[in-house]
Amino acid sequence: MTVQVGPVVFSNTAPLSLIAGPCVIESEEHVLRMARGIQAIVGQFIFKASFDKANRSSLTSYRGPGLTEGLRILGKVRQLGIPVLTDIHEPSQAAPAAESADILQIPAFLSRQTDLLVEAGKTGRAVNIKKGQFLSPGEFTHAADKVASTGNHKIILTERGSSFGYNNLVVDMRTLPRLAATGYPVVFDATHSVQLPGAGAGVSGGQPEFIEPLARAATATGIAGIFVEVHDAPERALSDGANALRLDLLASFWERLKALDALIKRWSIQR
């Protein structure tokens, strides 16, 4: 199955696509600067940023500008000709978010919320479902079924690691071919997979040195895309800086992944 969003194609047999951007909208200026910066490096991609981070570890953590202002800012990115992805957390957010975003994302913690999945499907937009850290691949397919029940089959399945004791995640690479067997495009979230949930002082920690090794391993299974949160100064990011990829590392990171993806898919066709 293929999901096309503007010029970006998600298919497990097509060239690797990229979803990238800062975790949360920090300001209009920062969002537009990041969108232009990423576009200059990789060309066509999906820009990701959240208008609200409703699942922050601490009550005092920055959440974002909110629905109305956040969607206005994301609309500015779309005016640059860049497709946009953003999270929704409540069923009532689906319809307004669909007016300003090309892909609606279901956060991992909410991947069993039936009403949220159904409302996202009803919009007709592509829906990217993040696999809950608590779900097996088999259980996760029920989330796709809920979206598909609306007649919307523009579904992307994203792996982002599984809970491994307290404050840690592990990636079972067997998950990726198992999800690909559903026929839906599969994306690997290389930055949330190196997160150490709640391991900081009221925030999550991370191990960004493992972003590329895990991304390479996932790419080698033959998938549709890679998801990375990217920031120009992760040490100053207002959310998830500990597991973000630095913007100045994106070019070499993406070139290596594209080369590996081309090799794997060429070998698969020849085989």
C-alpha positions in Angstrom: 0.0 0.0 0.0 1.2 3.5 -0.8 0.3 6.7 1.1 1.1 9.9 -0.8 1.2 13.2 1.0 1.9 16.0 -1.5 5.1 15.1 -3.2 6.2 12.7 -0.4 5.5 9.0 -0.9 5.3 6.4 1.9 5.7 2.9 0.7 7.8 0.0 2.0 9.1 -0.6 -1.5 9.7 3.0 -2.5 12.7 5.2 -1.6 12.9 6.2 2.0 10.9 9.3 3.1 11.6 11.6 6.0 9.4 13.1 8.7 11.4 15.7 10.6 11.1 18.8 12.8 11.2 20.0 16.4 9.2 18.3 19.1 7.0 21.2 19.8 6.2 24.6 18.3 8.5 27.0 20.2 7.7 30.1 18.2 6.6 31.1 14.6 10.1 32.3 13.9 11.8 29.0 15.1 9.3 26.8 13.2 9.8 28.6 9.9 13.6 28.7 10.3 13.6 25.0 11.1 11.3 24.1 8.2 13.4 26.1 5.7 16.7 24.7 7.2 15.5 21.1 6.9 14.1 21.7 3.4 17.5 23.1 2.2 19.2 20.0 3.4 16.9 17.1 2.3 14.5 18.6 -0.2 11.1 17.0 0.0 10.0 15.9 3.5 7.2 16.1 6.0 7.6 18.8 8.7 6.6 17.7 12.2 5.9 19.9 15.2 3.2 19.7 17.9 0.9 22.5 18.9 0.5 20.9 22.3 2.5 18.3 24.2 -0.2 16.9 26.5 1.9 14.1 27.9 4.9 16.0 29.4 6.5 14.4 32.5 6.0 17.5 34.7 3.1 19.8 35.2 5.4 22.8 34.8 7.0 21.6 31.4 6.4 23.7 28.3 3.5 22.3 26.3 3.3 24.6 23.2 1.2 27.5 22.0 -2.1 25.5 21.9 -4.5 24.5 19.1 -5.5 27.8 17.5 -2.1 29.5 17.5 -0.3 26.3 16.7 -2.4 25.5 13.7 -2.0 29.1 12.4 1.8 28.7 12.6 1.8 25.3 10.9 -0.3 26.9 8.1 2.6 29.2 7.5 4.8 26.1 6.9 2.3 24.7 4.4 2.5 28.0 2.5 6.2 27.2 1.9 5.0 24.1 0.0 6.1 21.8 2.8 3.5 19.2 4.0 2.8 19.2 7.8 2.3 16.6 10.5 1.0 17.3 14.0 -0.3 15.4 17.0 -3.9 15.4 18.1 -4.9 14.3 21.7 -8.7 14.6 21.7 -11.3 13.7 19.2 -12.5 17.3 19.0 -9.1 18.4 17.7 -9.2 16.1 14.6 -11.4 18.3 12.3 -9.7 21.6 13.0 -6.2 20.1 12.8 -7.1 18.5 9.5 -7.6 22.0 8.0 -3.9 22.9 8.7 -2.1 19.6 8.7 -1.6 17.0 6.0 -1.0 14.1 8.4 -2.7 13.7 11.8 -0.6 11.8 14.3 -1.9 9.7 17.1 0.6 9.8 20.0 1.9 6.4 21.3 0.2 6.8 24.7 -3.1 7.3 22.9 -2.8 4.5 20.3 -5.7 2.5 21.9 -8.1 5.5 22.1 -10.9 4.4 19.8 -12.8 7.7 19.5 -9.6 9.5 18.7 -8.6 7.1 16.0 -12.0 7.1 14.4 -12.3 10.9 14.4 -8.9 11.1 12.8 -9.9 8.6 10.1 -13.1 10.6 9.4 -11.2 13.7 8.4 -9.8 11.9 5.3 -6.3 13.0 6.1 -3.4 10.6 6.3 -3.1 9.2 9.8 0.2 8.3 11.4 -0.3 6.0 14.4 2.6 5.8 16.8 2.9 2.3 18.4 2.3 2.4 22.1 5.3 1.5 24.2 3.0 -1.1 25.9 1.7 -2.8 22.7 2.9 -5.8 20.8 2.9 -5.6 16.9 -0.2 -7.8 16.8 -2.1 -5.7 19.2 -1.1 -2.5 17.4 -2.8 -3.6 14.2 -6.2 -3.1 15.9 -5.4 0.6 15.9 -5.1 0.6 12.1 -8.4 -1.3 11.9 -10.2 1.4 13.9 -9.0 4.1 11.4 -9.8 1.9 8.4 -13.3 1.4 9.7 -14.1 4.9 8.5 -13.1 4.0 5.0 -9.8 5.9 5.3 -6.9 3.6 4.4 -4.3 6.4 4.3 -2.6 4.9 7.3 1.1 4.9 8.4 2.4 2.7 11.3 5.3 4.1 13.3 7.5 2.1 15.7 9.1 4.0 18.5 10.4 1.3 20.9 8.8 -0.7 23.8 9.0 -0.2 27.5 11.9 -2.1 29.0 11.6 -1.8 32.8 11.7 1.7 34.3 12.9 4.7 32.3 14.1 2.7 29.3 13.0 1.6 25.9 14.2 -1.2 23.6 13.6 -1.7 19.9 12.7 -5.1 18.7 13.6 -4.9 15.0 11.3 -7.9 14.3 8.4 -5.5 14.8 9.2 -3.7 11.5 8.7 -6.6 9.1 5.7 -7.7 11.1 4.1 -4.4 10.7 5.0 -4.2 7.0 3.2 -7.6 6.5 -0.1 -5.6 7.2 0.5 -3.8 3.9 0.6 -0.4 5.5 3.7 1.8 5.1 6.0 1.5 8.2 8.0 4.4 9.7 10.7 4.1 12.3 10.9 6.9 14.9 14.7 7.0 15.5 14.6 9.7 18.2 11.9 8.7 20.6 13.4 5.2 20.4 16.5 6.5 22.2 14.4 8.4 24.8 14.8 7.5 28.5 11.2 8.2 29.6 11.0 10.2 32.9 14.7 9.6 33.6 15.6 13.3 34.1 14.5 15.7 36.8 10.9 15.9 35.8 11.8 15.5 32.1 12.8 12.6 29.9 16.4 11.8 29.2 17.9 10.4 26.0 20.9 8.8 24.3 21.2 10.6 21.0 24.4 8.7 20.1 22.2 5.7 19.3 19.9 7.6 16.8 21.9 6.7 13.7 22.7 3.0 14.7 19.1 2.3 15.3 18.0 4.2 12.1 20.4 2.2 10.1 19.2 -1.1 11.5 15.6 -0.1 10.8 16.3 1.0 7.3 18.0 -2.3 6.6 14.7 -4.1 7.1 13.1 -2.2 4.2 10.7 0.4 5.5 8.8 3.4 4.1 10.3 6.2 6.2 12.3 7.6 9.1 11.0 10.0 11.8 13.5 12.2 13.6 12.9 15.2 15.8 15.5 17.8 14.7 16.6 20.9 16.5 19.2 23.5 15.8 20.2 23.7 19.5 18.9 20.6 21.4 20.5 21.8 24.6 18.0 24.8 24.5 15.0 22.9 23.2 11.8 23.3 25.1 10.8 19.6 24.8 12.7 16.4 24.0 16.1 18.1 23.5 17.8 15.1 25.1 16.9 12.8 22.3 16.8 15.2 19.3 19.1 15.1 16.3 21.2 18.2 15.8 20.3 20.1 12.6 23.9 20.2 11.5 24.1 16.4 11.6 21.0 15.9 9.4 22.7 16.1 6.0 25.3 13.3 6.6 22.7 11.2 8.5 20.2 11.4 5.7 22.7 10.7 3.0 23.9 7.5 4.7 20.4 6.3 5.3 19.3 6.9 1.7 22.3 5.0 0.4 21.6 2.1 2.6 17.9 2.2 1.7 18.7 2.1 -2.0 21.0 -0.8 -1.6 18.5 -2.8 0.5 15.6 -2.2 -1.9 17.7 -2.9 -5.0 18.9 -6.2 -3.5 15.3 -7.1 -2.5 14.1 -6.5 -6.1 17.0 -8.5 -7.6 16.4 -11.4 -5.1 
